C-alpha cells in the first residue's frame, strides 16, 4: 500500500532532504522512524531535494508498505511525531493510489526567500539580513525576465547531474511583508524593512533559487541592470551569475499535483 505524508521541517539541523552516508538528513530520519514503527524497511520519496539549512512547510512525500503491514494513519502520525526530532513535524498521513508519486506527479513547486533590513533577533534564524537597501522595483523588473521556459544552467550548481536544465517559471516576484511580532508586540519597524521573494516553477535545479536570489540582489544593489538576467540565461554560465545566498532563509512552501 502507498501512503502520502505531509510534513514541515526546520532544515538547520540537517544536511538537506536527501539521504546521505554519514550525514543527518530529513529523509534519513523519516525512514529510520517509519522502519522502526512498522517493523519493516521503509523508503520515503519526497517532492524534491532541499539543500542544507533549507526549510520546508507542507512538504509532500510518499512511502510504500507491504500488504500485510497494517497502518492506522492517525496513530502512526502520533507515534512518528513522538519519535522524530523536534525539527520535523508530520501533519497528515493518508493512503493514496499505487500510481501516486510525490516527485513525478508534482506539476509545480514553490519557494519563499525572506530578507530583512533592520536588526531583528526574532528573524535572524529564518531570514537573511541585508545591511544595505535594495531597489525592489528593479529586482521585480529583472524577475519578470525569468518567467517562461528557459535553460537555467546559469543558476545550477556545478555537478548537479540533471537530465535537463530546462524549467518553466510561472511566478517570480518580490513583495514587502510585516512579521506577526511587529504588529502583535510593537517591535520597531518601517515599511520595507521585510521583503520576501516568491517563485513557482514546474521544477527546480540544485541551488537554483539561492543563485537566482543572489543575482537579483546584484540588480537591487545597482551593480547590474535588470537586463543582465536575460544575458545570464543566454550565457548559461554559473560563474557569470551572482553568489548563492544562505539557505536558512529559504523555504520550500508547497507543491501542486495533478
Secondary structure by P-SEA (a helix, b strand, c coil): cbbbbbbccccccccccccccccccaaaaaaaaaaaaaccbbbbbccccccccbbbcbbbbbbbbcccccccaaaaaaaaaacccccccccbbbbbcccccccccccbbbbbbbbbccccccccccbbbbccccaaaaaaaaaaaacccccccccccccccccccbbbbccccccccccccccccccccccccbbbbbbbccccccaaaaaaaaaaaaaaacccccaaaaaaaaaccccccccccccccccccccccc
